[in-house]
Amino acid sequence: MQTRPIYLIVTPFFPFKDDWRGAYVEDFAKAMARTGDWDVRVMLLDYRGAIEDFEVDGIKVMALPFKRLPGMCWPMFYARANRRAFAQVLKRHGIDKQEIGILHTHTAICTIYAQELDCVSLEHHHDCESFGLHLGWLNWSRLYGAIERRILKRYHEAMTAHVFISERVRRNFEAAMGKQAEGYVLYNGVDPRLFPKRAKLPDNERLTIGCVGNFESGKDQAVLIEAAAGLDKAEVKFIGTGPLRDECERRAELLGVNCRWEPERWHAEMGAWYRTLDLFVLPSSYEGMGCVFLEAAASGVPFICSDQAGVAELIAADQARWTFKAGDSVDLRKKIVAWRETRSNTPLAEYDIDVLVPRFNEYVKGLVKNK
């Protein structure tokens, strides 16, 4: 017999086998389970039939078959078929729809499942571009964009409330929708148990800068490489793959920047890596939040970010000291040189996931009460 309502998370991202994406979704699920108010379950979109049901720390993760067209175009094309698959997964696991108290979806494509349930439905927004149209093969087409916005807008409007990873993401969404949205800004918290602070301060003579992110447009690793050119006794350690990595490697060699290109690591292994750094920099010009900044901070490593990164909202004092103008390698170099003189930690507001999620849980319970 179901004693607690089910908190059902439906997401394209959750760590599985050799795919480490979605570590924050896993941390959130565990934090929500720790509140004791919900039976937290996860459905993970399965595009290729390669995912098997599994369990992590008592949380059941169910594979959800999902059909889509090539190139991430017309994301709602198979909406009916995907809703049927959703109902079948519920039936296979013996879940009565009435047992579900919350449907928490990640990304717009998962909002289709709200039509199958009569409960509070949440849409979690991670991207600065509210409709995700920049990701598809047809992103160059104005006609495609106009049609998709009209379609996706209806799904957005059908949700009970929206969850945003930063105020910047919220502003962008409301601008795209043309009105204010019922919602909650939930910053990506960090579980400090996974990222213990380093025991000793680094060597003041050398400078090791770390950067984690896919090598793709908007992450701007080349800006960091250019900023690091000429820095004395400095090296930059990169983790990430992507279409622009070869270009960045060539740029680093041309400028004589001492770089190390390191393999990707699982979430649980990242704390030890962060603690080898003096400073963390991800120079994105397009970043809704950036969990990696807070993971570094939790590990005792200060960070510098661009003025377009959502994480800048959590800098508690002297924001100009810790941010640089997006795309400006000269400004970034100035900020690194200035930081090197003091080697102080970035002052931050609260980012402990076991503080942020219980606060969010009170908001969610209010939605259930008022439904």
Residue pairs with C-beta under 8 A, 6 or more apart in sequence:
2 39
2 96
2 99
3 39
4 37
4 38
4 39
5 38
5 39
5 99
5 100
5 101
5 102
5 368
6 38
6 39
6 40
6 41
6 95
6 99
6 100
6 101
6 102
7 32
7 38
7 39
7 40
7 41
7 101
7 102
7 104
8 41
8 42
8 43
8 100
8 102
8 103
8 104
9 25
9 28
9 29
9 40
9 41
9 42
9 43
9 104
9 105
9 106
10 42
10 43
10 45
10 64
10 86
10 103
10 104
10 105
10 106
10 110
10 113
11 22
11 25
11 42
11 43
11 44
11 45
11 105
11 106
11 107
11 110
12 22
12 44
12 45
12 66
12 106
12 107
12 109
12 110
13 21
13 22
13 25
13 106
14 21
14 22
14 25
14 26
14 42
14 44
14 61
15 21
15 22
15 23
15 26
15 266
15 267
16 44
16 51
16 54
16 61
20 264
20 265
20 266
20 267
23 267
23 291
24 188
24 291
25 42
25 106
26 56
26 267
27 189
27 190
27 191
27 194
27 353
28 189
28 353
28 357
29 40
29 42
29 59
30 40
30 57
30 59
30 191
31 189
31 191
31 353
31 354
31 357
31 358
32 38
32 40
32 357
32 361
33 40
33 57
33 58
33 59
34 354
34 357
35 357
35 358
35 361
37 361
37 365
38 101
38 102
40 59
41 59
41 60
41 61
41 62
41 95
42 59
42 60
42 61
42 62
43 61
43 62
43 63
43 64
43 86
43 89
44 51
44 61
44 62
44 63
44 64
45 64
45 66
45 109
45 110
46 63
46 64
46 65
46 66
47 66
47 68
49 65
51 63
52 63
53 60
53 61
53 62
53 63
54 61
55 61
60 93
62 89
62 93
63 89
64 85
64 86
64 89
65 82
65 85
65 89
66 78
66 82
66 85
66 109
67 78
67 81
67 82
67 85
68 75
68 77
68 78
68 109
69 77
69 78
70 137
71 136
71 137
71 138
72 135
72 136
72 137
73 136
73 137
73 138
73 144
74 148
75 108
75 109
75 132
75 136
75 148
75 152
76 109
76 112
76 151
76 152
76 155
79 112
82 112
83 112
83 113
83 115
83 116
86 112
86 113
86 116
87 116
90 96
90 97
97 116
97 117
97 118
97 119
100 117
100 119
101 119
101 120
101 368
102 119
102 120
102 121
102 122
102 364
102 368
103 113
103 114
103 117
103 119
103 120
103 121
103 122
104 122
104 124
104 163
105 111
105 113
105 114
105 121
105 122
105 123
105 124
105 159
106 124
106 126
107 124
107 126
107 127
107 132
108 123
108 131
108 132
108 152
108 155
108 156
110 123
111 121
111 123
111 155
111 156
111 158
111 159
112 155
114 121
114 155
114 158
114 159
115 158
119 371
120 160
120 161
120 364
120 367
120 368
120 371
121 158
121 159
121 160
121 161
122 159
122 160
122 161
122 162
122 163
122 364
123 156
123 159
123 161
123 162
123 163
124 162
124 163
124 165
124 186
125 162
125 163
125 164
125 165
125 169
125 170
125 173
125 288
126 165
126 169
126 288
126 289
127 169
127 288
128 168
128 169
128 172
128 286
128 287
128 288
128 310
129 172
130 156
130 169
130 172
130 173
130 175
130 176
130 177
131 145
131 148
131 149
131 152
131 176
133 139
133 144
133 145
133 148
133 149
136 144
138 144
139 145
149 176
153 177
156 162
156 173
156 177
157 177
160 182
160 367
160 371
161 181
161 182
161 183
161 184
161 367
162 170
162 173
162 181
162 182
162 183
162 184
163 183
163 184
163 185
163 186
163 360
164 170
164 173
164 183
164 184
164 185
164 186
165 185
165 186
165 187
165 188
165 288
165 289
165 310
166 185
166 187
166 288
166 289
166 310
166 311
166 313
167 185
167 310
167 313
168 288
168 308
168 310
168 313
169 288
169 289
169 310
170 181
170 183
170 185
173 181
174 180
174 181
184 360
184 363
186 356
186 357
186 360
187 289
187 313
187 314
187 351
187 356
188 289
188 290
188 291
188 294
188 351
189 294
189 351
189 352
189 353
189 354
189 355
189 356
189 357
190 291
190 294
190 295
190 297
190 298
190 351
190 352
190 353
191 352
191 353
191 354
192 298
192 352
194 267
194 268
194 271
194 295
194 298
195 270
195 271
195 274
195 295
195 298
195 299
196 271
196 299
197 298
197 299
197 300
198 275
198 299
198 300
198 301
201 343
202 208
202 277
202 278
202 343
204 343
205 233
206 233
206 234
206 235
206 278
207 231
207 232
207 233
207 234
207 235
207 278
207 279
207 336
207 340
208 234
208 235
208 236
208 237
208 276
208 277
208 278
208 279
209 224
209 228
209 234
209 235
209 236
209 237
209 277
209 278
209 279
209 280
209 281
209 336
210 236
210 237
210 238
210 239
210 273
210 274
210 276
210 277
210 279
210 280
210 281
210 296
210 301
211 221
211 224
211 236
211 237
211 238
211 239
211 240
211 280
211 281
211 282
211 283
212 238
212 239
212 240
212 270
212 280
212 282
212 292
213 219
213 221
213 239
213 240
213 282
213 284
213 292
214 240
214 241
214 242
215 221
215 240
215 241
215 242
215 243
215 244
215 245
215 248
216 242
216 243
216 244
217 244
217 286
218 284
218 285
218 286
218 287
219 240
219 242
219 244
219 282
219 283
219 284
219 286
220 283
220 284
220 285
220 306
220 326
220 327
221 238
221 240
221 244
221 248
221 283
222 244
222 247
222 248
222 251
223 283
223 327
223 328
223 329
223 332
224 236
224 281
224 283
224 329
224 332
225 236
225 248
225 251
225 252
225 255
225 257
225 259
226 251
226 255
226 329
226 333
227 281
227 283
227 329
227 330
227 332
227 333
227 336
228 234
228 236
228 257
228 333
228 336
229 255
229 256
229 257
230 333
231 333
231 336
231 337
234 258
235 258
235 259
235 260
236 252
236 257
236 258
236 259
236 260
237 259
237 260
237 262
237 276
237 277
238 248
238 259
238 260
238 261
238 262
239 262
239 263
239 264
239 265
239 273
240 264
241 264
245 261
249 259
249 261
252 259
262 273
265 273
270 295
271 295
271 298
271 299
274 280
274 295
274 296
274 299
274 301
275 299
275 300
275 301
277 296
277 301
278 301
278 343
279 301
279 302
279 303
279 304
279 336
279 339
280 292
280 293
280 296
280 297
280 301
280 302
280 303
280 304
281 303
281 304
281 305
281 332
281 336
282 290
282 292
282 293
282 303
282 305
282 309
283 305
283 306
283 324
283 326
283 332
284 290
284 305
284 306
284 308
284 309
284 326
285 306
285 308
285 326
285 327
286 308
287 305
287 306
287 308
287 309
287 310
287 311
288 310
289 309
289 310
289 311
290 305
290 309
290 310
290 311
293 303
293 305
293 309
293 311
294 311
294 314
294 348
294 351
296 302
296 303
297 303
297 345
297 346
297 348
297 351
298 351
300 345
302 322
302 339
302 343
302 344
302 345
302 346
303 311
303 322
303 346
304 322
304 323
304 324
304 332
304 335
304 336
304 339
304 346
305 311
305 312
305 322
305 323
305 324
306 312
306 323
306 324
306 325
306 326
306 327
307 323
307 324
307 325
307 326
308 326
309 323
312 319
312 322
312 323
314 348
314 349
314 351
315 322
315 323
315 346
315 347
315 348
315 349
316 347
316 348
316 349
317 347
318 347
321 335
321 338
321 339
322 335
322 346
323 335
324 331
324 332
324 334
324 335
325 331
350 356
